[in-house]
């Protein structure tokens, strides 16, 4: 078989594999129980709680990893959120949800460096105390770069 024949056969094999996966997904979906009512979470006092995630941008081998953050969580090599970065401290930084002083109905997410011997940067600036986080902020802890994602 020549090179063109190998390419055509490879394309056919890939197509068959994709069709097989689609059939498997369709079978799984057909088994879902659509008749049982689902419980829908209701907002507390008209509002859902805010949520925060960190998405790893660097190092490349961890790129795209999504880390859900809860209020009070500590990130570090030995924190509540364990992250294996040799330049990150054991308990590098903590996250909190606080009430916005200007608008008591709104919440804010903050990061506070703990025992961060190599520092914590937010958008290229070293932070020392509690700092408010915003959508798409870039946090650098150790050699890891995280992008902040917020849902209010």
C-alpha positions in Angstrom: 0.0 0.0 0.0 1.4 3.4 -0.9 1.5 6.5 1.2 -1.8 7.8 -0.1 -3.4 4.4 0.6 -2.2 4.6 4.2 -3.6 8.1 4.6 -7.0 7.1 3.2 -7.1 4.0 5.5 -6.1 6.1 8.5 -8.9 8.6 7.7 -11.5 5.8 7.5 -10.3 4.3 10.8 -10.6 7.7 12.5 -14.1 8.1 11.0 -15.2 4.7 12.3 -13.8 5.4 15.7 -15.6 8.8 15.9 -18.9 7.2 14.8 -18.4 4.5 17.5 -17.9 7.1 20.2 -21.0 9.0 19.0 -23.1 5.8 19.2 -21.8 5.1 22.7 -22.7 8.6 23.9 -26.1 8.4 22.3 -26.7 5.1 24.0 -25.6 6.6 27.4 -27.9 9.6 26.9 -30.8 7.4 26.0 -30.5 5.8 29.4 -30.9 9.1 31.3 -34.0 9.3 33.4 -35.8 12.4 32.1 -39.0 11.7 33.9 -37.7 12.2 37.5 -37.9 15.8 38.6 -34.6 17.4 39.3 -34.0 19.6 42.4 -33.1 23.1 41.3 -31.1 25.1 43.8 -32.9 28.3 44.7 -31.1 31.5 45.3 -30.7 32.6 48.9 -32.3 36.0 49.4 -32.7 36.2 45.7 -29.0 35.6 44.9 -26.8 32.6 44.3 -23.4 32.5 46.1 -20.4 33.7 44.1 -17.9 31.2 42.8 -14.2 31.5 42.2 -11.8 29.3 40.1 -8.2 29.4 39.3 -7.1 28.1 35.8 -3.5 27.1 35.4 -1.8 29.0 32.6 1.8 27.8 33.4 3.6 25.4 33.6 2.5 24.1 30.2 2.1 20.5 31.5 -0.7 21.7 33.9 -2.2 24.3 31.5 -6.0 24.3 31.6 -6.3 22.7 35.1 -9.3 24.2 36.8 -9.2 24.6 40.6 -12.4 25.5 42.4 -11.7 27.8 45.4 -13.7 28.0 48.6 -13.6 30.7 51.2 -11.0 30.0 53.8 -9.0 27.7 51.6 -5.2 27.8 51.7 -3.1 26.9 48.6 0.4 25.6 48.9 2.5 22.4 48.9 0.7 21.4 52.1 -2.4 23.6 52.0 -6.1 22.7 51.6 -5.4 23.0 47.9 -2.2 21.1 47.4 -0.1 22.3 44.5 3.2 20.7 43.6 5.5 23.6 42.8 8.9 23.5 44.6 9.0 27.3 44.7 5.6 27.6 46.4 5.5 27.6 50.1 3.8 24.9 52.2 1.0 27.3 53.0 1.4 30.0 50.4 -1.8 32.0 50.3 -5.4 32.0 51.5 -8.6 32.9 49.8 -11.6 34.6 51.5 -15.0 35.8 50.4 -15.9 39.1 52.0 -18.7 41.6 51.8 -18.1 44.6 49.7 -18.0 47.7 52.0 -19.5 49.9 49.3 -22.3 47.6 48.4 -23.3 45.3 51.3 -25.3 43.0 48.9 -22.1 42.1 46.9 -19.3 39.7 47.7 -15.6 40.1 46.9 -12.9 37.4 46.7 -9.6 38.1 48.3 -6.1 36.6 48.4 -3.8 37.0 51.3 -0.2 35.8 51.1 0.6 33.6 54.1 4.2 32.3 54.4 5.1 32.9 50.8 8.9 33.0 51.0 9.1 33.5 47.2 6.3 36.1 47.0 2.9 36.3 45.4 2.3 38.5 42.3 -1.1 39.7 41.0 -0.9 41.2 37.5 2.9 41.5 37.9 2.8 43.4 41.3 4.0 41.8 44.5 1.2 41.7 47.2 1.8 41.7 50.9 -1.7 41.9 52.5 -5.3 41.0 51.6 -6.0 41.9 48.0 -9.3 41.9 46.1 -9.3 39.5 43.1 -11.0 40.4 39.8 -11.9 38.4 36.7 -8.9 37.5 34.6 -6.3 38.6 37.2 -3.1 36.7 36.8 -1.6 35.3 40.0 1.9 34.0 40.2 2.8 31.8 43.1 6.2 30.0 42.8 6.6 29.2 39.1 2.8 28.6 38.6 0.7 31.2 36.8 -3.1 31.1 37.6 -5.9 33.0 35.8 -8.8 34.1 38.1 -12.4 33.3 36.9 -15.3 34.6 38.9 -19.0 33.9 38.7 -21.3 36.2 40.7 
